[in-house]
């Protein structure tokens, strides 16, 4: 497999310490998959119920005092 010099340079700039080029590509592909589903529950009954449960849980939880 070959990539253009420009793409290689861009991937090299995106590499984090200890990451291979395969790791960078995998991270970018995973991020795209996550974005595909972002907002897919908007307006659903499930999301409304989940939000209500989270709010209820926050109200019922004990607040911690920091000294």
C-alpha positions in Angstrom: 0.0 0.0 0.0 1.3 3.5 -0.8 0.1 6.9 0.3 0.9 10.3 -1.1 3.7 12.3 0.5 1.2 14.9 1.6 -0.9 12.3 3.4 2.1 10.7 5.0 3.2 14.1 6.4 -0.3 14.8 7.7 -0.4 11.4 9.4 3.1 11.9 10.8 1.8 15.2 12.4 -1.1 13.4 13.9 0.9 10.6 15.5 1.1 10.6 19.3 4.0 9.3 21.3 4.3 5.6 20.8 1.7 5.4 18.1 2.2 3.6 14.8 0.7 4.9 11.5 -1.8 2.0 11.8 -2.8 3.3 15.2 -3.4 6.8 13.8 -5.5 5.5 11.0 -7.5 3.3 13.4 -8.1 6.2 15.7 -9.4 8.4 12.8 -11.6 5.6 11.5 -13.1 5.0 15.0 -13.8 8.7 15.4 -15.6 8.8 12.1 -17.8 5.8 13.2 -18.7 7.5 16.4 -19.7 10.7 14.6 -22.0 8.7 12.3 -24.1 7.8 15.3 -23.9 11.2 17.1 -27.4 12.6 17.5 -29.2 9.5 16.3 -31.2 9.3 19.5 -32.3 12.9 19.5 -36.0 13.1 20.0 -36.4 9.5 21.0 -38.5 8.3 23.9 -35.4 6.3 25.2 -33.3 9.4 25.4 -36.0 11.3 27.2 -36.3 8.5 29.7 -32.6 8.3 30.2 -32.3 12.0 30.7 -35.0 11.9 33.3 -33.3 9.0 35.2 -30.0 10.9 35.2 -31.6 14.0 36.6 -33.5 12.0 39.2 -30.3 10.2 40.2 -28.5 13.6 40.6 -31.2 15.0 42.8 -31.2 11.9 45.0 -27.4 11.6 45.4 -25.7 12.9 48.4 -23.6 15.9 48.0 -20.0 15.7 49.3 -18.6 18.3 51.5 -15.0 19.2 50.8 -12.9 20.5 53.7 
